[in-house]
Amino acid sequence: MPLWLAIGAHFLLPNERLTLQRSAGLLVAMAGVIWVLADHEAATDTRIWGDLLALAGAFGWASLALCVRLTALSNEKSEAQLCIQLLISAPVLLMIAPFFGGQPAAT
């Protein structure tokens, strides 16, 4: 997520430029991610799909952070930001859950 957020912020937010120090930190972080994903002993189709979905989730998380920073929502308190995000994401997740083999648990 930090990689996607840093790249997006570099192009979309005026005061968030990638400096040499920030770029070096991102390279070290990405080297760690590549090292983890390059475990060839456990390379199965299931694991690769899980890794790809985790990367997609990181991209979505970074997109959400950018949306908050680029809109008027950035002026709201953290609690209000979280509440709005939950009000939007909960119905969406409940609608798509059946397509991924799970049903919401009734308590």
Secondary structure, DSSP 8 states (H G I E B T S, - for coil): -HHHHHHHHHHH-TT----HHHHHHHHHHHHHHHHHHT-GGG--HHHHHHHHHHHHHHHHHHHHHHHHHHSGGGGS-HHHHHHHHHHHHHHHHHHHGGGGT------
